[in-house]
Amino acid sequence: MNGLIVELSRSNVGCSIDGVAVNNISYADDMVLLSPSIGALRRLLRTCESYAEETHGLKYNASKSEFMVFRAGSKSYQSVPPVTLNGTPLNRVKEVKYLGHWVTEDLCDNRDIERERRALAVRCNMLARRFARCSGDVKVTLFKAYCQSFYTCSLWVSYTQRTLSALRVRVQYNDAYRMLFGLPRHCSASAMFAASGTDGFHAIMRRRCASLLARLRGSPNTIVDALVGRWDSPMLRHWMRCHTRPLACII
């Protein structure tokens, strides 16, 4: 795959940021192609087809490949020319799950937050059912291990407060802790977390965002460097909101 990644990046076709080609994102054999037009996307697909056939004698499975058209603000494109892979038209979708994270055509994270809410509900119910008789220290350790991961939460930059509150308040997280420790439903969340030395929901969000930003700024990857260096980055704006909102509340 490394040879294909180099060939795509050198083609000067597809998306770019500050002169850096960002036309493909890959993890193992999972690849995403990024293009500002259908014509450029077709050229990138032809490059992939030729590389697979000529280098390895392989063909891509069109049934496992999809394409999505991102909205330009409130503008959406209903009629889009066909996109084919090895002569087979690709299915157009409104959302796609890549490496466990849901990406939607409107770049809203509500879908992925709902995924994590459902997964957290399953884990919380399992803990409350299996470990109800354990000691408090064991319960705290289990809660931190199973209920604080919030997979890809540091990528959530566009969502409704209603969706985020559903993850934080309803049954999930705060109520999961109460249920595991047998606490009253309406007891203070900040007090119960402080008593056990456990981070609250917003503290975890701030930690995850700060950790991601630090790792991005320390990455030698040219694409990551181009993204994190932009002041108009949605992720940077979200990081600033996460860390300035508590100060505004204190004032």
C-alpha positions as a Markdown table, in Angstrom:
| # | Residue | x | y | z |
|---|---|---|---|---|
| 1 | Met | 0.0 | 0.0 | 0.0 |
| 2 | Asn | 2.9 | 2.4 | 0.6 |
| 3 | Gly | 3.7 | 2.5 | -3.1 |
| 4 | Leu | 0.1 | 3.4 | -4.0 |
| 5 | Ile | 0.0 | 6.1 | -1.3 |
| 6 | Val | 3.1 | 7.7 | -2.7 |
| 7 | Glu | 1.8 | 7.5 | -6.3 |
| 8 | Leu | -1.5 | 9.1 | -5.3 |
| 9 | Ser | 0.2 | 11.8 | -3.3 |
| 10 | Arg | 2.5 | 12.7 | -6.2 |
| 11 | Ser | -0.3 | 12.9 | -8.7 |
| 12 | Asn | -1.3 | 16.4 | -7.7 |
| 13 | Val | -4.9 | 15.4 | -8.2 |
| 14 | Gly | -7.6 | 15.7 | -5.5 |
| 15 | Cys | -7.7 | 17.8 | -2.3 |
| 16 | Ser | -4.7 | 19.7 | -1.0 |
| 17 | Ile | -4.1 | 22.1 | 1.9 |
| 18 | Asp | -1.4 | 24.8 | 1.7 |
| 19 | Gly | 0.2 | 22.9 | -1.2 |
| 20 | Val | 0.3 | 19.5 | 0.7 |
| 21 | Ala | -1.6 | 16.7 | -1.1 |
| 22 | Val | -4.4 | 15.4 | 1.1 |
| 23 | Asn | -6.1 | 13.2 | -1.5 |
| 24 | Asn | -5.8 | 9.9 | 0.4 |
| 25 | Ile | -6.0 | 8.8 | 4.0 |
| 26 | Ser | -5.0 | 5.2 | 4.7 |
| 27 | Tyr | -4.8 | 2.8 | 7.6 |
| 28 | Ala | -3.6 | -0.7 | 6.7 |
| 29 | Asp | -5.7 | -1.6 | 3.6 |
| 30 | Asp | -8.6 | 0.9 | 4.5 |
| 31 | Met | -8.3 | 3.9 | 2.1 |
| 32 | Val | -10.3 | 7.1 | 1.7 |
| 33 | Leu | -9.9 | 9.2 | -1.4 |
| 34 | Leu | -10.6 | 13.0 | -1.1 |
| 35 | Ser | -11.4 | 15.1 | -4.1 |
| 36 | Pro | -13.0 | 18.5 | -4.8 |
| 37 | Ser | -14.6 | 17.2 | -8.1 |
| 38 | Ile | -16.0 | 14.0 | -9.7 |
| 39 | Gly | -13.4 | 14.2 | -12.5 |
| 40 | Ala | -10.5 | 14.3 | -10.1 |
| 41 | Leu | -12.0 | 11.4 | -8.0 |
| 42 | Arg | -12.3 | 9.3 | -11.2 |
| 43 | Arg | -8.6 | 9.9 | -11.9 |
| 44 | Leu | -7.7 | 8.8 | -8.4 |
| 45 | Leu | -9.8 | 5.7 | -8.8 |
| 46 | Arg | -8.1 | 4.9 | -12.1 |
| 47 | Thr | -4.7 | 5.2 | -10.4 |
| 48 | Cys | -5.8 | 2.7 | -7.7 |
| 49 | Glu | -7.1 | 0.3 | -10.3 |
| 50 | Ser | -4.0 | 0.4 | -12.4 |
| 51 | Tyr | -1.7 | 0.0 | -9.4 |
| 52 | Ala | -3.6 | -3.0 | -8.0 |
| 53 | Glu | -3.8 | -4.7 | -11.4 |
| 54 | Glu | -0.2 | -4.0 | -12.7 |
| 55 | Thr | 1.6 | -4.4 | -9.4 |
| 56 | His | -0.2 | -7.2 | -7.7 |
| 57 | Gly | -2.7 | -8.7 | -10.2 |
| 58 | Leu | -5.6 | -7.7 | -8.0 |
| 59 | Lys | -8.9 | -6.0 | -8.4 |
| 60 | Tyr | -10.8 | -3.9 | -6.0 |
| 61 | Asn | -14.2 | -5.1 | -4.7 |
| 62 | Ala | -16.7 | -2.5 | -5.8 |
| 63 | Ser | -19.4 | -3.9 | -3.5 |
| 64 | Lys | -17.3 | -3.0 | -0.4 |
| 65 | Ser | -16.5 | 0.6 | -1.7 |
| 66 | Glu | -18.8 | 3.6 | -1.4 |
| 67 | Phe | -18.6 | 7.3 | -2.2 |
| 68 | Met | -20.1 | 10.3 | -0.4 |
| 69 | Val | -20.6 | 13.9 | -1.4 |
| 70 | Phe | -20.1 | 16.4 | 1.4 |
| 71 | Arg | -22.5 | 19.3 | 1.6 |
| 72 | Ala | -21.1 | 22.8 | 0.9 |
| 73 | Gly | -22.8 | 24.6 | 3.8 |
| 74 | Ser | -26.5 | 24.3 | 3.3 |
| 75 | Lys | -26.1 | 23.4 | -0.4 |
| 76 | Ser | -26.4 | 19.7 | -1.3 |
| 77 | Tyr | -26.0 | 18.0 | -4.7 |
| 78 | Gln | -28.9 | 15.7 | -5.6 |
| 79 | Ser | -27.7 | 14.9 | -9.1 |
| 80 | Val | -24.1 | 13.6 | -9.2 |
| 81 | Pro | -22.4 | 11.9 | -12.2 |
| 82 | Pro | -21.7 | 8.2 | -11.7 |
| 83 | Val | -18.5 | 7.0 | -10.1 |
| 84 | Thr | -17.3 | 3.6 | -11.1 |
| 85 | Leu | -14.6 | 1.2 | -9.8 |
| 86 | Asn | -13.5 | -1.5 | -12.2 |
| 87 | Gly | -16.5 | -0.7 | -14.4 |
| 88 | Thr | -19.0 | -1.1 | -11.5 |
| 89 | Pro | -20.9 | 2.0 | -10.3 |
| 90 | Leu | -20.3 | 2.8 | -6.6 |
| 91 | Asn | -23.2 | 3.3 | -4.2 |
| 92 | Arg | -23.6 | 6.8 | -3.0 |
| 93 | Val | -24.2 | 7.0 | 0.8 |
| 94 | Lys | -25.0 | 9.8 | 3.3 |
| 95 | Glu | -22.8 | 8.4 | 6.1 |
| 96 | Val | -19.9 | 6.0 | 6.3 |
| 97 | Lys | -18.2 | 4.3 | 9.2 |
| 98 | Tyr | -14.4 | 4.6 | 8.9 |
| 99 | Leu | -12.2 | 3.0 | 11.6 |
| 100 | Gly | -15.2 | 2.9 | 13.9 |
| 101 | His | -16.0 | 6.6 | 13.5 |
| 102 | Trp | -19.2 | 7.7 | 11.7 |
| 103 | Val | -18.7 | 10.4 | 9.1 |
| 104 | Thr | -21.8 | 12.1 | 7.6 |
| 105 | Glu | -22.3 | 14.2 | 4.5 |
| 106 | Asp | -23.1 | 17.3 | 6.6 |
| 107 | Leu | -20.0 | 16.8 | 8.8 |
| 108 | Cys | -22.2 | 16.6 | 11.9 |
| 109 | Asp | -21.1 | 14.4 | 14.8 |
| 110 | Asn | -24.5 | 13.5 | 16.2 |
| 111 | Arg | -24.5 | 10.1 | 14.5 |
| 112 | Asp | -21.1 | 9.2 | 16.1 |
| 113 | Ile | -22.1 | 10.5 | 19.5 |
| 114 | Glu | -25.2 | 8.3 | 19.4 |
| 115 | Arg | -23.0 | 5.3 | 18.5 |
| 116 | Glu | -20.9 | 6.0 | 21.6 |
| 117 | Arg | -24.0 | 6.5 | 23.8 |
| 118 | Arg | -25.4 | 3.1 | 22.8 |
| 119 | Ala | -22.1 | 1.4 | 23.4 |
| 120 | Leu | -21.7 | 3.1 | 26.8 |
| 121 | Ala | -25.1 | 2.0 | 27.8 |
| 122 | Val | -24.2 | -1.6 | 27.1 |
| 123 | Arg | -21.0 | -1.4 | 29.1 |
| 124 | Cys | -22.6 | 0.4 | 32.0 |
| 125 | Asn | -25.4 | -2.2 | 32.3 |
| 126 | Met | -22.8 | -5.0 | 32.2 |
| 127 | Leu | -20.8 | -3.4 | 35.1 |
| 128 | Ala | -23.9 | -2.8 | 37.2 |
| 129 | Arg | -25.1 | -6.4 | 36.7 |
| 130 | Arg | -21.9 | -8.3 | 37.2 |
| 131 | Phe | -20.0 | -6.2 | 39.8 |
| 132 | Ala | -22.6 | -4.9 | 42.1 |
| 133 | Arg | -21.1 | -6.6 | 45.2 |
| 134 | Cys | -17.5 | -5.5 | 44.6 |
| 135 | Ser | -15.7 | -3.0 | 46.8 |
| 136 | Gly | -15.8 | 0.7 | 46.0 |
| 137 | Asp | -12.2 | 0.8 | 44.8 |
| 138 | Val | -12.8 | -2.0 | 42.4 |
| 139 | Lys | -15.9 | -0.3 | 41.0 |
| 140 | Val | -14.0 | 3.0 | 40.5 |
| 141 | Thr | -11.3 | 1.1 | 38.6 |
| 142 | Leu | -13.8 | -0.7 | 36.4 |
| 143 | Phe | -15.8 | 2.5 | 35.8 |
| 144 | Lys | -12.6 | 4.3 | 34.6 |
| 145 | Ala | -11.6 | 1.4 | 32.4 |
| 146 | Tyr | -15.0 | 0.7 | 30.7 |
| 147 | Cys | -16.8 | 4.1 | 30.8 |
| 148 | Gln | -14.3 | 6.8 | 30.2 |
| 149 | Ser | -12.9 | 5.8 | 26.8 |
| 150 | Phe | -15.4 | 7.7 | 24.7 |
| 151 | Tyr | -13.9 | 6.4 | 21.4 |
| 152 | Thr | -13.0 | 9.3 | 19.0 |
| 153 | Cys | -14.6 | 11.9 | 21.2 |
| 154 | Ser | -11.7 | 14.3 | 20.6 |
| 155 | Leu | -12.9 | 14.5 | 16.9 |
| 156 | Trp | -16.4 | 15.7 | 17.9 |
| 157 | Val | -16.5 | 19.3 | 16.8 |
| 158 | Ser | -20.1 | 19.8 | 15.3 |
| 159 | Tyr | -23.1 | 18.5 | 17.3 |
| 160 | Thr | -26.2 | 19.6 | 19.1 |
| 161 | Gln | -26.2 | 20.1 | 22.8 |
| 162 | Arg | -29.2 | 17.8 | 23.1 |
| 163 | Thr | -27.2 | 14.9 | 21.6 |
| 164 | Leu | -24.2 | 15.6 | 23.9 |
| 165 | Ser | -26.4 | 15.9 | 26.9 |
| 166 | Ala | -28.0 | 12.5 | 26.1 |
| 167 | Leu | -24.5 | 11.0 | 26.4 |
| 168 | Arg | -23.6 | 12.8 | 29.6 |
| 169 | Val | -26.9 | 12.7 | 31.5 |
| 170 | Arg | -29.5 | 10.2 | 30.4 |
| 171 | Val | -28.6 | 6.7 | 31.8 |
| 172 | Gln | -25.1 | 7.0 | 30.4 |
| 173 | Tyr | -22.0 | 8.2 | 32.2 |
| 174 | Asn | -23.5 | 10.2 | 35.2 |
| 175 | Asp | -26.4 | 7.8 | 35.8 |
| 176 | Ala | -24.1 | 4.8 | 35.1 |
| 177 | Tyr | -21.9 | 5.8 | 38.0 |
| 178 | Arg | -25.0 | 6.3 | 40.3 |
| 179 | Met | -26.3 | 2.9 | 39.2 |
| 180 | Leu | -23.0 | 1.1 | 39.8 |
| 181 | Phe | -22.6 | 2.6 | 43.3 |
| 182 | Gly | -26.3 | 2.5 | 44.2 |
| 183 | Leu | -26.6 | 6.3 | 44.6 |
| 184 | Pro | -29.8 | 8.3 | 44.4 |
| 185 | Arg | -30.7 | 9.3 | 40.8 |
| 186 | His | -30.7 | 13.0 | 41.7 |
| 187 | Cys | -27.5 | 13.2 | 43.7 |
| 188 | Ser | -24.9 | 15.8 | 42.7 |
| 189 | Ala | -22.7 | 14.5 | 39.9 |
| 190 | Ser | -19.8 | 16.8 | 40.6 |
| 191 | Ala | -19.8 | 15.8 | 44.3 |
| 192 | Met | -19.9 | 12.0 | 43.7 |
| 193 | Phe | -17.0 | 12.2 | 41.1 |
| 194 | Ala | -14.9 | 14.4 | 43.4 |
| 195 | Ala | -15.4 | 12.0 | 46.3 |
| 196 | Ser | -13.9 | 9.2 | 44.4 |
| 197 | Gly | -11.3 | 11.2 | 42.5 |
| 198 | Thr | -12.9 | 10.4 | 39.1 |
| 199 | Asp | -13.1 | 12.9 | 36.2 |
| 200 | Gly | -16.5 | 14.2 | 35.3 |
| 201 | Phe | -17.8 | 14.2 | 31.7 |
| 202 | His | -16.5 | 17.7 | 30.7 |
| 203 | Ala | -13.1 | 17.1 | 32.3 |
| 204 | Ile | -12.7 | 14.0 | 30.1 |
| 205 | Met | -13.7 | 16.0 | 27.0 |
| 206 | Arg | -11.1 | 18.7 | 27.8 |
| 207 | Arg | -8.4 | 16.1 | 28.5 |
| 208 | Arg | -9.0 | 14.2 | 25.2 |
| 209 | Cys | -9.0 | 17.4 | 23.2 |
| 210 | Ala | -5.8 | 18.6 | 24.7 |
| 211 | Ser | -4.1 | 15.3 | 24.3 |
| 212 | Leu | -5.1 | 15.0 | 20.6 |
| 213 | Leu | -3.9 | 18.6 | 19.9 |
| 214 | Ala | -0.5 | 17.9 | 21.6 |
| 215 | Arg | 0.0 | 14.7 | 19.7 |
| 216 | Leu | -0.9 | 16.4 | 16.4 |
| 217 | Arg | 1.5 | 19.2 | 17.0 |
| 218 | Gly | 4.2 | 16.7 | 17.7 |
| 219 | Ser | 3.6 | 14.6 | 14.7 |
| 220 | Pro | 6.1 | 14.5 | 11.9 |
| 221 | Asn | 3.4 | 13.7 | 9.3 |
| 222 | Thr | 3.2 | 16.4 | 6.6 |
| 223 | Ile | -0.6 | 16.1 | 6.3 |
| 224 | Val | -1.2 | 16.4 | 10.1 |
| 225 | Asp | 1.2 | 19.3 | 10.2 |
| 226 | Ala | -0.7 | 21.1 | 7.5 |
| 227 | Leu | -4.0 | 20.6 | 9.3 |
| 228 | Val | -2.9 | 21.5 | 12.8 |
| 229 | Gly | -1.1 | 24.6 | 11.6 |
| 230 | Arg | -4.2 | 26.3 | 10.4 |
| 231 | Trp | -6.0 | 28.8 | 12.7 |
| 232 | Asp | -9.3 | 28.2 | 10.9 |
| 233 | Ser | -9.3 | 24.5 | 11.8 |
| 234 | Pro | -12.6 | 23.3 | 13.3 |
| 235 | Met | -10.7 | 21.1 | 15.8 |
| 236 | Leu | -8.7 | 24.1 | 17.1 |
| 237 | Arg | -11.9 | 26.2 | 17.5 |
| 238 | His | -13.5 | 23.3 | 19.4 |
| 239 | Trp | -10.4 | 23.0 | 21.6 |
| 240 | Met | -10.6 | 26.7 | 22.5 |
| 241 | Arg | -14.3 | 26.4 | 23.3 |
| 242 | Cys | -13.7 | 23.4 | 25.6 |
| 243 | His | -11.0 | 25.2 | 27.6 |
| 244 | Thr | -12.6 | 28.7 | 27.8 |
| 245 | Arg | -16.2 | 27.7 | 28.6 |
| 246 | Pro | -15.4 | 26.8 | 32.3 |
| 247 | Leu | -13.8 | 30.2 | 32.8 |
| 248 | Ala | -16.8 | 31.9 | 31.4 |
| 249 | Cys | -19.0 | 30.0 | 33.8 |
| 250 | Ile | -16.9 | 31.1 | 36.8 |
| 251 | Ile | -17.0 | 34.7 | 35.7 |
